[in-house]
Amino acid sequence: MATAPPGRPVLGRLGYGAAAVGNLYRAVDDESARRLLDAAWDGGIRYYDTAPHYGLGLSERRLGEMLRRRPREEFVVSTKVGRLLVPDPGGASRRDDDLFEVPADHRRVWDFSEAGIRRSLEDSLGRLGLDRVDVLYLHDVERSGDADQAVDSGVAALARLRDEGLVRAIGIGTKDLGAVDRAVRTDALDLVMLPGRYTLLEAPAKDVVALCQQRGVGIVNVAVFNSGLLATSEPGEDSHYEYGQVPDDRLRRAQDLARACRELGVELPAAALQFSARHPAVVSVVVGADTPEQIQQNVERMRSPVPEELWQLLADRGLLP
């Protein structure tokens, strides 16, 4: 994994993505969310990623409550910009329509202008209850309607925030590899958050990863289980891929990976986690979890020994992406 240049925070090999405490897919009560976040801290995780999008601010509020009880110099926190949350009292009786089990009492408004990004940061700090965040990412530019404009405007605005000392590092988090390429070539970014684009299953981002290494941009690798397909040692037809049904070819590849791992006594999820951290441009692997037990599993999987011969075996069988 890459080392951080001066000024860029050290994230740690394993980070926690806090979408679950924003009620992603299912409602989580406050006490369960607190136990989940405490488990991440107790497991030694010190990098936490959130976003206004996650539960219409609920993730930021819950994460902030946990972090405010911890020494500020001991953790790194990132959040995202691009969506402003605007009050919508008329929606309070409806469920949010974007995967989160929360009342739709706010609506998301795309805004990658400098004024919008500054307002987004200010609002996030209020929800988190912190005086600063360490990293700001442009979020989901591919969904904004004009990814190129979002990148051009957003990167320039983030760079000014960093120059003013309001944030330590800036980046982009998106599935759109063209947008990532455009953003990296500005030579302004510190980090790129890559969701499901450089995993043990597949690596469509290999050219972007090489570009990041060339330009000194660190990669935060996320969604490394491909929406759950690699999260079990026995992938089956009921597994998920890209938040939907797994295609036959992806399922066969995952099963071949699992078979090779079993031959050497390695869990597929452990191999998936550790492969995702192997490239020298990767500075952290961030995973979510729904329960404290899942967090502890991920901590142990990242620490468990994976023999070098596994990677050679996978390469020999044409299974390395």
N, C-alpha and C positions, 0 to 999 in steps of 0.2 A: 504494500500500500504506500501511497505517496506521503511524503512529509509536508507539513504546512510551511509555506513561505512566510517571511515576517509580516505580521499584521493579520494573517488569516488564522482564525481560531482552530485549535486542534479539537476535532470532533469525537475521536474515539472510534474503535473498530466497529462497535455495534451501537446504534441509536434506536430510539423509540419514536414511531410515528403515531400521533395522538388522535387519529380519526375516530377510533372506537369510543373514546370518551366524549366525542361529539355525537354519539348515538348513531354511528354508521350501521345501517341495516336493522338495528334493534335498539330498544330503549335500555339504557344503563342508569341505575339510580345513583345518587351522589355518593353513597357509601361504597358501592361497588367500584365506581370510578376512582375514588380515593385509594382503595386497596390496590387497584390495578397500577396506578401511578407510583404508589409507594413500593410495589414489587419491582418496578423498573429501577427505581433508585437503589433499593436494597440489593438488586442484582448487579450493581456497579455501573449501570448505564448513566451517562452524564450528558448526552446529547438528545434533545427533545425537539421534534418538529411538529408544528401545528399550522393552522390557517383559519382565517375568518369563515371560509366556505364550510368548514367542518362543524355541522350542527348549528349554523347561523351564529357563530361565536361561542357556542357552548364548550367546544374543545379548548379554546383559549382561556375561558374563565376557569374551567376545572384544572387545566395544567398550571395556570398562574397561581391558583390556591395552593397547589403542592409546592411549586418552586419558591413561593414566598417564605416557606418554612425552611429553606435550605440556604447555605452560604452562597452569595451571588457569584463569587469567584470560582465555585466548584462545578458549575454547569454551563452548558452552551444551549441557547434556545434560538430556533428559527421560526419565522412565520412568513406569510406570503402576501402579495399585493396583486391588484388587478380587479378584485371584486369589492365594491363598497356595500355595506349592509345598511339599508334604508328602512326605517320603521314602517310597518304595514299592519296597523291595528286590525284592519278588516280581515286579515289572514289568520288571526290567532286561533280560530276554531278549525282551521284546516291543518293537515299534515304537510310538512315541507315536501316538495315534489322532486327533490334531488338526492335521494338515497338515505336521508337522515330522518330518524324518528324524533322530530321536534315540531312544535307548532310553527306555522309559517307566519310568525309575527314580524318578520323582516323579509325584504326581498333583496336579491343580489343585483347590483348594477355594475356592469363592466366599466372600468375607468383606468386606463394606463397613462393618463396625463400626469405631469409632475404634481399638480395640485391634488389629483385624486390619490396618487401614491403617498403623498405626505399625509393626507387625511387618513388613509387606510392605516398607516403606521401609528398615527396618534390614537386612532380608535382601538387598534390592537393592544397598544400599551395600556390603555384604560381597562380593557377586558382582562389582560394578563396581570395587571397590578404591578408591573415592573417599570423601572425607569429607562430600560433599554432592552433591545434584542440584539443578538450577535450577528444574525444572518437574515437577509431579506431576499426572497425569491419572487420573480415574476411567475404567476401561477396560471397554468392552463391557457396559454395564449392561443392555442389551436381552437378553443371554443369561443373566442371573443368576436369572431367575424372578420377580423383583419389581423392575422398573426404578424405580418411584416411590420405594420404600423405599431402594433403593441410592443414588439421587440425594439424597434428604433426609438420610440418615445420612452418606453419603460427602462431600458438599459441606461439611457442618458440620465434619466431622473434618479435612478438608483446610484449611479456613479457620483452624482452631486451630493446625495445623502451621505455616502461613504466619505467623500472629500471633506464634508462638514463635521465628520466624526460622530454622526448620528447612528451609524451602524458599522460593524467591523468588516463585513464581507457581503458581497452581493452575488446573485446567481439567477438561474432560470430553472423552472421545473415544468416539464411538458413532455408529452409523448411525440410531439412533432419534431422529428429529427432535422428537418429543414430549418425550423425556427431555432433549434439548438445551434446548428452550424452557423446561422446568421449571427446569433448572439455571441458565440465564442470568437468569431472573426472580428468583433469590435475591439478585442483585446482589453475589454473593461471588466470582464467577469472574473470572479474568484472561484466560483463553484457552479456545477451543473447537477441537477437532480434528475436522474434517469429512471422513469418508472417502467419496469418490465422490458427493457430494451437491451439489457446485457446480463443474461442469466445462463444457467447451466443448460437450459432447454434450447435457447436461441439467442443470437447476438446481432440483430439488425443494426445496432448502433456501433459496430466495430470501427467503422471509419470515423465516426464522431468521437469515439473513445480515443482513437489515435490522434485526432486533432487536439483534443483536450490535453493529452500528454505533451504534444508538441508545443502548445501554447501555455503550459503551466497552469491549467485550470483543473481543479480537483473535482472528482466525480463522487456524488453521493448516490449510491445505488439503492433503489427502492423497488418494491413489488417483485422481489427476487424469487418468490415462489410461483410466479405466473398465476396469480389469483387463486392459489391453493393447489394447483396441479402437482407441484413439487414439495408440498408441505406434508406429505405422507409417504411412507416407504412402500406403499402399495397403491399407486394411482389406478383409478378405475373409471368406468363410464359415468359415475356420479360426481367425478371431480369437476372443478371449474377451471376455465381458462379465459382470460380477458373478461371476467365477470359473467361468462355465459357457458354454454355447453362446450365441452372440449372436442375439437375436431379429431377424427380418427388418426390422422398422421401424427398429431401432437401427442395423443394418448400413447400410440405405439412407441414413440421416441422416449417419452417419460418412463414407460414400462421397461424399455431396454436399459435406460439409465439406472433404474431401480435394481434391475437384475445384476448389472455389473457392480453396483455398490454392495449388494448382498454377498457377492463372491469374495469381497475383501472385508466383510464385517462392518460396513459403514452404512449409516442411515442416509437415505436419499436427501432428507431435509438438511442434514449436516453438510453433505457435499454441496448442496445448492447454496447454502449460506457462505461456505468458505470459498467456493469458486467465485462467487460474486465479489469477494474481497481481494482476489489474487492479482488482478491487474494493477500495475504500479501507479496508474492514475487515480485509482479508487481510494478515497480518504475515509469513507465510512459506508456501512451498510445499515440502512434504516428499515426496520420491520415493525408492523403493527402486531397487536395481540388483543384478544378479547377477555382473557383471564390471567390472573397471576401465574397460574401453572404454565400457560403458553409462554409467558415471558421467561420463566425459569428454564423451560425447555430450550428456547432460543439462545439464552446465555450459555447453557451447557453445550449446545450444538456448535456454537462458535468456538468454544474452547476445546472440544473433543478432538483427539488426534485423527487426522485423515492422512493415510500414507501417500507418499508421492507416487507410488505405483498405480494408484487409482487414476490419476490424470493420464498416465501413460496408457493404461488399459482403455480408457475412454477414447483417447486419441487413436489407438490402434483399431478400434471398432468404428471409427468415424462418428463418434458421439460427442466430441467436443465442438461447441458451436464456432 
